[in-house]
């Protein structure tokens, strides 16, 4: 059986979630009540029988390291393979590599030592539930050097303006990678590549002073190499702005969409925290809301997402909002279209109202 190893490349992902990325990288941003965005990338890999996963990170990764630990939540705390968090090596005076190519170059031992024949490279901003074994089979059948994964979206949103798009022929062979804002074939920042060809592109990129592995090493070689396009048809969310984060979080309140992302046969794993079940007082009123464990709800909550340990006092009203871990909402407070980061406190009687297209965001550990 052909094996894959996984690389989650965070180096080229910008921290574009404003207050939510003041103290963490985008991959560590909480999502869907009890997860982090990187949980989906790692879970997809482990559900696809990938046993070695490297995370390339450069900035604000302390929160990420605390969350991932040794990879136990994803069964990656193993003797062979496992989870590797790999910042760049700053101590090599002979290193002339730049950009994310520096990660591939500095961590070439991870690629050399893996028993895998293929490498699956992914980011963390495309939330989905995908079986990479299906992608690998399509890759082998196409005889391509690289297989890129895309989603044909039904409707274009502002976040898609920043994404690369694909053009391909009737055989799914990629003819162009571009930024056409009208194209609906959104590249999901995921690709499968032969291990030996990956090594060849790394060496060539260093020799030519390249800095972005995908754009310079893969896109830059079109049409000389065979790049196959694999269409992912499941639920998908591209999160690269506060607005897209808020909208895709709200979409999870749709039961069908939630169940399509969180499948029983391919679960999304996260760091385990043992807390008591949530408690609802007789005067509470909670409708159409995702509630994690450990919450105490005495007020009114509607169309919202509550993370672990949230406290909402009697008389407080929370609508269309995302309240992260251990936040406290005082009695009589009113929150609508609001995102509260972890450990925020809202005093009694305070009113915070944002707009659906521009939610009000409060940074971590703030009090109002």
C-alpha positions in Angstrom: 0.0 0.0 0.0 1.3 3.4 -1.0 1.8 5.7 2.0 1.3 9.4 2.5 2.9 11.8 5.0 1.3 15.1 5.8 2.6 18.7 6.0 0.4 21.5 7.3 2.1 24.6 5.9 1.1 27.7 7.9 3.9 30.0 6.8 2.1 31.7 4.0 -1.2 32.1 5.8 -1.6 35.6 7.1 -3.2 36.4 10.5 -6.2 38.2 9.0 -8.8 37.6 11.7 -8.0 40.9 13.4 -8.6 40.7 17.2 -8.9 36.9 17.0 -5.2 36.6 15.9 -3.7 39.2 18.2 -2.3 36.5 20.4 -2.4 33.4 18.2 -1.9 32.3 14.6 -4.9 31.7 12.5 -4.6 27.9 12.8 -5.2 28.1 16.5 -8.4 30.2 16.3 -11.3 28.5 18.1 -14.1 27.3 15.8 -17.4 25.5 16.1 -17.8 25.5 19.9 -14.9 23.3 20.9 -12.4 23.0 18.1 -9.5 24.9 16.6 -9.2 25.5 12.9 -6.1 23.2 12.6 -8.2 20.3 14.0 -9.9 19.8 10.7 -6.6 19.6 8.8 -5.1 17.1 11.2 -8.2 15.0 11.5 -8.6 14.8 7.8 -5.1 13.4 7.6 -5.4 10.9 10.4 -8.8 9.7 9.1 -7.0 9.1 5.8 -4.4 6.8 7.5 -1.6 9.4 7.5 0.6 8.6 10.4 3.3 11.3 10.1 2.3 15.0 10.2 4.6 18.0 10.2 3.3 21.5 11.0 5.4 24.4 9.5 4.8 27.5 11.6 6.7 30.8 12.0 4.7 33.3 14.1 2.6 33.3 17.3 2.6 29.5 17.7 2.6 29.2 21.5 -1.1 28.7 21.6 -0.9 26.2 18.8 1.7 24.2 20.6 -0.3 24.2 23.8 -3.3 22.9 21.9 -1.5 20.2 19.9 0.8 18.9 22.6 2.2 15.5 21.5 -0.7 14.8 19.1 -2.5 12.5 21.5 -6.0 13.7 20.5 -5.3 12.5 16.9 -3.5 9.3 17.9 -0.2 10.8 16.7 1.7 10.2 19.9 3.4 7.2 18.4 6.9 5.6 18.3 7.1 5.8 14.5 5.8 8.8 12.7 3.7 11.1 14.9 3.2 14.9 15.1 6.1 17.3 14.5 5.8 21.1 15.1 8.6 22.6 13.1 9.5 26.3 13.2 12.3 27.4 10.8 15.9 26.9 11.9 17.3 30.4 12.5 20.8 29.2 13.4 22.2 28.1 10.0 24.5 30.9 8.7 24.7 29.2 5.3 21.0 29.0 4.7 19.9 31.2 1.8 16.3 30.0 1.5 13.4 32.4 1.9 9.7 32.3 2.5 7.9 29.0 3.1 10.6 27.4 1.0 12.8 27.9 4.0 10.6 25.5 5.9 10.8 22.8 3.2 14.6 23.2 3.1 15.3 23.4 6.8 13.0 20.4 7.5 14.1 18.2 4.6 15.0 15.5 7.1 11.3 15.0 7.8 10.7 14.3 4.1 13.8 12.1 3.8 13.0 10.0 6.8 9.4 9.3 6.2 8.4 5.9 4.7 5.8 7.6 2.6 5.9 7.7 -1.2 3.7 10.8 -1.4 3.4 14.0 0.5 0.1 15.7 1.2 0.5 19.4 1.8 -2.4 21.5 3.3 -3.1 24.8 5.0 -5.6 25.4 7.8 -8.0 28.0 6.3 -10.1 25.6 4.2 -12.5 23.8 6.6 -13.8 20.5 5.2 -14.1 16.8 5.8 -12.1 15.0 3.0 -10.7 11.5 2.5 -7.2 12.0 1.1 -7.0 8.3 0.1 -9.5 9.1 -2.7 -7.3 12.0 -3.8 -4.2 9.7 -3.8 -6.0 7.2 -6.0 -7.0 9.9 -8.5 -3.4 11.2 -8.4 -2.0 7.8 -9.3 -4.5 7.1 -12.0 -3.8 10.5 -13.7 0.0 9.9 -13.7 0.5 13.5 -12.7 3.4 14.9 -10.7 1.0 17.0 -8.6 -2.7 16.8 -7.8 -4.3 20.0 -6.5 -7.7 20.0 -4.7 -10.4 22.5 -5.6 -14.0 23.3 -4.7 -16.5 24.5 -7.3 -18.4 26.9 -5.1 -22.1 27.7 -5.8 -21.7 31.4 -4.8 -18.7 33.7 -4.7 -18.1 35.6 -1.4 -15.4 38.3 -0.6 -13.1 35.6 0.9 -12.8 34.0 -2.5 -11.2 37.1 -4.0 -8.0 36.2 -2.1 -8.0 32.6 -3.2 -6.3 31.1 -6.2 -8.6 29.6 -8.9 -8.0 26.8 -11.4 -8.6 26.3 -15.1 -8.3 22.8 -16.5 -9.2 20.8 -19.6 -11.7 18.0 -20.2 -9.3 15.5 -18.6 -8.9 17.6 -15.4 -5.4 18.6 -16.4 -4.7 22.1 -15.0 -4.0 24.7 -17.6 -3.8 27.8 -15.4 -3.6 28.8 -11.7 -4.9 32.4 -11.5 -6.8 35.0 -9.5 -9.8 35.5 -11.7 -12.5 36.8 -9.4 -15.3 35.4 -11.6 -14.0 31.8 -11.5 -15.8 29.4 -9.1 -13.1 26.7 -9.1 -11.5 27.7 -5.8 -8.1 26.1 -5.1 -8.3 24.7 -1.5 -4.6 25.1 -0.7 -4.1 21.3 -0.7 -2.1 19.1 -3.0 -0.6 15.7 -3.3 3.0 15.4 -4.7 5.4 12.6 -5.3 8.1 12.6 -2.6 11.0 12.5 -5.0 9.5 15.3 -7.1 9.0 17.4 -4.0 12.7 17.0 -3.1 13.6 18.0 -6.7 11.5 21.1 -6.6 13.0 22.2 -3.2 16.5 21.9 -4.5 15.6 23.8 -7.7 13.8 26.5 -5.8 16.8 27.1 -3.5 19.1 27.3 -6.5 17.0 29.9 -8.2 16.3 32.0 -5.1 12.6 31.2 -4.9 10.5 32.0 -1.8 7.0 30.6 -2.3 7.1 26.8 -2.9 3.7 26.4 -4.5 3.7 29.6 -6.6 7.3 29.4 -7.7 7.9 25.7 -7.7 4.5 24.3 -8.9 2.5 27.1 -10.5 5.6 28.5 -12.1 6.2 25.2 -13.9 2.9 25.2 -15.8 2.5 23.9 -18.5 5.7 21.9 -18.4 4.5 19.5 -15.6 1.3 17.5 -15.3 -0.9 19.0 -12.6 -4.2 17.1 -12.0 -7.3 18.8 -10.6 -9.3 16.8 -8.0 -12.8 18.2 -7.2 -13.9 18.0 -3.6 -17.7 17.9 -3.4 -18.4 18.1 0.3 -19.1 20.9 2.7 -16.5 23.6 2.6 -15.7 26.9 4.3 -12.8 29.2 3.4 -12.0 31.3 6.5 -9.6 34.2 5.8 -11.4 37.2 7.4 -13.6 38.0 10.4 -16.6 38.2 8.2 -16.1 34.7 6.7 -15.4 33.3 10.1 -18.6 34.7 11.5 -20.7 33.6 8.5 -19.4 30.1 8.3 -19.7 29.7 12.1 -23.4 30.7 11.8 -23.9 28.2 9.0 -23.1 25.4 11.4 -26.4 26.1 13.2 -28.0 24.5 10.1 -28.3 20.8 11.3 -27.8 19.3 7.8 -24.6 21.4 7.2 -23.3 20.6 10.7 -23.8 16.9 10.2 -22.1 17.0 6.8 -19.0 18.5 8.3 -19.0 16.4 11.5 -19.5 12.9 10.2 -19.7 9.8 12.4 -17.4 7.7 10.1 -14.8 10.5 9.9 -14.9 12.5 13.1 -13.1 15.7 13.8 -10.8 15.3 16.8 -9.6 18.0 19.3 -7.8 18.4 22.6 -9.9 16.7 25.3 -11.0 18.7 28.2 -13.1 17.0 30.9 -15.8 19.4 32.2 -19.2 19.0 33.6 -22.3 19.1 31.4 -23.8 22.5 30.7 -26.4 23.7 33.2 -29.6 25.5 32.2 -31.7 27.2 34.9 -35.5 27.2 34.8 -35.6 30.9 33.6 -33.1 30.3 30.8 -34.3 30.3 27.1 -31.9 28.7 24.6 -32.9 28.2 20.9 -31.0 27.1 17.8 -27.6 27.3 19.6 -24.5 25.2 19.8 -23.5 24.8 23.4 -20.3 23.2 24.6 -19.9 21.5 27.9 -19.3 23.4 31.2 -21.6 26.3 30.4 -24.0 27.9 33.0 -26.9 29.6 31.2 -29.5 31.6 33.2 -30.4 34.1 30.4 -31.6 34.1 26.8 -29.5 32.8 24.0 -30.6 32.6 20.3 -28.8 31.6 17.1 -25.4 31.6 18.8 -22.4 29.4 19.6 -21.2 29.0 23.2 -17.8 27.5 23.8 -16.7 25.6 27.0 -17.3 27.2 30.4 -19.4 30.3 29.3 -21.5 31.9 32.0 -24.6 33.9 31.1 -26.5 35.5 34.0 -30.2 35.9 34.4 -31.6 38.7 32.3 -28.8 38.7 29.7 -29.7 38.4 26.1 -27.3 36.9 23.5 -28.3 36.7 19.8 -26.4 35.8 16.7 -23.1 35.8 18.6 -20.0 33.6 19.2 -19.0 33.5 22.8 -15.6 31.7 23.4 -14.3 29.8 26.3 -14.8 31.1 29.9 -16.5 34.3 28.9 -19.0 35.8 31.5 -22.0 37.8 30.5 -23.5 39.9 33.3 -27.2 40.3 34.0 -29.1 42.6 31.8 -26.4 42.7 29.2 -27.4 42.6 25.5 -25.2 41.1 22.8 -26.1 40.8 19.2 -23.8 40.1 16.2 -20.8 39.9 18.6 -17.7 37.7 18.8 -16.1 37.5 22.2 -12.6 35.9 22.4 -11.7 33.8 25.4 -12.0 35.1 29.0 -13.9 38.3 28.2 -16.3 39.8 30.8 -19.3 41.9 29.9 -20.6 43.9 32.9 -24.2 44.1 33.9 -26.4 46.2 31.7 -23.9 46.6 28.9 -25.1 46.6 25.3 -22.9 45.5 22.4 -24.4 45.3 18.9 -22.6 44.7 15.6 -23.9 44.2 12.1 -24.3 40.8 10.4 -21.8 41.8 7.7 -19.4 43.4 10.3 -19.7 41.8 13.7 -18.4 43.5 16.8 -15.2 41.7 18.0 -13.7 41.9 21.5 -10.1 40.6 21.9 -9.0 38.0 24.5 -9.3 38.8 28.2 -11.0 42.2 27.7 -13.7 43.6 30.2 -16.5 45.9 29.2 
